[in-house]
Amino acid sequence: MRVDNCNTVEVPTNTLAHRHRVGDKATPSMTVTELARWAGVTPHVVRHYVRIGLLMPGRRQENGYKLFSKRDLNRLHFIRKAQNLGYKLAEIAKILEEADQGRSPCPQVRDIIRKRIEENRRRLNEMLALQERMEEALVTWEKQPDGMPDGQTVCHLIETSGEDY
């Protein structure tokens, strides 16, 4: 397999992929398992993407097996890269739909990632504040004796902590 600067993938037709005749034109085709191997995912992932419409395989008429092309492999690589950047499958579906309709999805891609960066910053700040509260509590609790539940309290360490919910 080879990935060039445009992120397209060449699938050798003499290895896992096999040739399938469509009319008089031979096109490389892969089964679910073969596509999964080439993409480094499980067949379950490929089937899930088919179920939700991210991949749209052809079918072999003789046995009804789903067949995937190099375009599907490239699309699967795109999906995985987008997920790695934090895009959700629903967002990826919209991006692919734009591209499939011949429109540039790049403005949408930028907008989504800008929003995701803002969300991540907010969550990171929340996590840092939580970490600080936890560390302050532990410093205080290290100086306090253990207590026994008395019907009124469960653990005085938590119950006497500085902030309420």
Buried (B, 14 or more C-beta within 10 A) or exposed (E): BEEEEEEEBEBEBEEBBEEBEEEEEEBBBBBBEBBBBBBEBEBEBBBBBBEEEBBEBBEBEEEEBBBBBBEBBBBBBBBBEBEEEEBEBEBBBBBBEBBEEEEEBEEBBEEBBEEBEEEEEEEEEEEEEEEEEEEEBEEEBEEEEEEEEEEEEEEBBEEEBEEEE
